[in-house]
Amino acid sequence: MSYRAPIALLAVTLLLGPVCSRAGETPAVIQSAQVEVLSVGEARSKALGTTVTVEGLVTTPSGVFNSSFFDRGFAVQDRSGGVFVSMQFDMGLKVGQRVRVTGAISSRTGLLLIVPVHPNEVQILAGKGETKSLEAATRAIGEATEGKLVEVVGRITQPVVTDLPYGNKLFVDDGSGPVVVYVNLDTGIDVLSLAPGQRVRVTGFSSQYEDHYEIDPRSPRDIRGVVKRD
C-alpha cells in the first residue's frame, strides 16, 4: 500500500522582523500572509492537489493506524466533517487537541486525505475539546460518514479474520447489514476475546479501503461488550 501523494506547496511569508534594504532607511516589517481557513467539509469538496488549511480537534491520535496505513498521521474533525491527515512523521498528537493543518487534498485506496508538505504545517493551537461520535447503523457507514468519528452497536457475525501483519478484521451487524471493523496492530486491541454472537459497541474512525467502507477503532476502549439485550 505504499503510495506517492500529490503535493502542492503553499507560499507563506513569515514574520521575519525588521529589514533594511539600504543603510539609513526606516526598517520595514515583512508581514505574515493571511491564510484562508476552510471548514473540513469545504476542504473535502476541493479537487485533488488543492492546498487547503483547516482547523479542528484531533479524533484519532498520531500513528495508531501505521500497521495498515503505513502512515503516522492522525484524524481531525470539526462540525462540518472529518479527514485523515497523512504524515510520515509522528507528531505525538492526542485526542482532543486543537490543531491547524495545511496540506494538499489527496486520496489513497479511496480514502480522502490532507497531506502536509512538512511537519511545521501542523500547528498545535490553544485549547482542547471533545468530539462526540456519530451514532449510526452499521449499513450507514459509507461516503457520508467517511473521516468522522462514528459509533455502532451490533453483533459480531463471524470469527475474527486475521490480516497480519496489518491487523485483524471483525464483521459487526446491527440487523441493517454488516460493516467491517479493522483493528490495526498499533492500537493494542486484543481480538482474542472477541467471538461470534457477542454484542459490542464499536467507536472509531470511519474509513475506506478500496471497494468497502470500515470502522477503524483507535484503542481498547473503542470496542466494548454490551450486556443489554436487543
N, C-alpha and C positions, 0 to 999 in steps of 0.2 A: 504493500500500500504506500510505497514511497511516492512522492509527487513533487512537482515543481509548481508553486502557486504563482499566478500573475501578480506582479508587484508594481505599484505606481507610487512615485515619490511625491511628497508634499513639501513645497518650499516654504519654510517658516523662518522669518527674520527674528533673531534672538536679541534681547536687550543686552547690548554689549557695554554700555556705559559711555562716558564722554569720548568723542573722537574729534581730532583736529586734522584738517587736511593740509593747512599751512600754518606756520608759526604766527601767532598774534591774532588768529581768528577765534571767535567765540566757539567753544565746543558744541557740537551738535549731537543730540542723543538719537540713536537708532531705535525706533520704536518696534516693539514686537507686533507681528502681524495678527490680525483678528481671524480666528478660526471659527467657521460655522459649525456649531454642534447640532447634529441631527438626532431625532429620536431613533431608537433601534429599528422601529418599524419602517421609518423612512429610509434608513440605510439599507435595509434588506431589499428594498424595491429598486435600488440602483443597479446599473449594468455591471457585469463582471469587469474588474480592473479599475473601477471608480474608487478614488480615495475618499474616505469618509472619516468623520470624527463623531464618536458617541460617548455618552456618559450613562452610568448605571451602577447597579450593585452586582457584585460577584455572586453567582449562584452555584458554580462548580469550581472548587479550588484548583490551583495550578497542578498539572501533572498527573492527576489521578486516572486519566484515560490513556496514558502513554503506551500501555501494552498493546492496544489495538489501533490507537490513533497515530502512533509513532510521533508524538507531539506532547509538549509540556505546557500547553495552553490552558485556558480557563473559559468559563462562560460568564456573560454579563447580560443583565436584563433591566429594562425599565418598564413603565406602564404599557408601552406600545408593543413590546416583544422582547425576544432574547436572541442571542447569537453566540457562537463559539469563536474565541479569539485564538488563532493558531500561532504558536511560538515554539521555537526550539530551546529557548532559554527559560528556566523555571523562575518565575517572578516571586514565588512563595506566597501568592495571594490566597486569602482565606474567605470563606463565605461571609457575606455581609459588608465587606469593604467596598467603598465607593471609588470608582476609577473613571478616568477619561482615556479613551483609546482612539488612536489614529491608525488607519491601515487601509489596505486595498480589499475590496469585495472579491471573494474568490469562492470556489466550490471544489469539494473533494468527495468522491463517492456519493454525490448527490447532496451532501451537507453544505449549506451556505456558511462561509467563514469571513472573518475580518483578519487580514494578515498584516501586522505591523512590519515596517522595514527594520526597525531597531528597537531594543528594549526601552529606550528612552521615550518611545511613542506611547508607552503605557504609564500614565501618571496616577499615583495614589492620591485621592482627594480627601479632604477632611470629612469626618462624619461616617457613621455606619448605619446600616438599616437591615431590615428583614424582608425577604421576598416570599409572599405566600404562594404555595404551589397551586397550580390549576387542577382541580378535581375533574377527572374526565373518565368516560367509558373507555374500555380497552380498545374498542374498534375505532374510537375517535382520535387516537394517536396518529398523526399524519402531518401533512404540509402545514395545516393551520396551527398546529402546536409546536412545530419544529423550532428549536432554540430556547423554548420556555422550560421552566421548572414545572413538572406535572406530577400528578398522583393518581394511581388507580388502585382499586381493591378487587381481587378476584382469586380464582383457584389455580394452582399450578396444574397443568394438564398432562404433563409427561415428565419422565426423568430428565435430570439436568443433562444437557448436551455439551460435551467437552469440546472446546475450540482452542486448545493450547497451541502455542504459548501466548495467545492473545487474551483469552478469557473463557467464560462459560456462558451458555445460553439457557434461559428459562422461558417457558411459554405460559402466560397468565391470561385467563379469560374470565370476564365477569358475566358471561352469557351473551354478550353482544358480538363476540369474535375475539380471537386471541391476539396478543401483542407479544413481541419478542422483548425480553428483558436481558440486556447484555451486561454481564458482570466482568468488568476489567480486573485484571490481577492486582493492580496497584491500589485498588480500593480496600483491600483487606477483608472483603466479604467472604465468609465461609459458606460455600454452597452445599457442603456435605450433609447439612442438617435439613436441607430442603427436599421435599418429596411430593410426588403427585397427590392431589387431593387436598393439600394444605391451602388454607385461605390466607392470603397475605396482602399487606398494604405495601405498595411499591412507590417510592418517590424517586425522581431523578430527572436527568436532562433528556428532553425529547429530541431524539437524534434520527439520522437516516443513514443507512448503509446500502448503497446501490439500489436494489429494487424493493426494499422494505423499510418501514419505519420502526423504531425501537425506543425503549427507555433505558438510559444508562444511569443506574444508581451510583452514588458518589462515595458512600461509606457504609459500614454495617448497620447504621441507624436507618438506612433507606429501605431496608427490607424487614418488615416486622410481621409476625404472625397475628392473625385476627381470630379471636375466640368466638365472637358473636356469630350466631347462625344467620344464614341468608333469609 
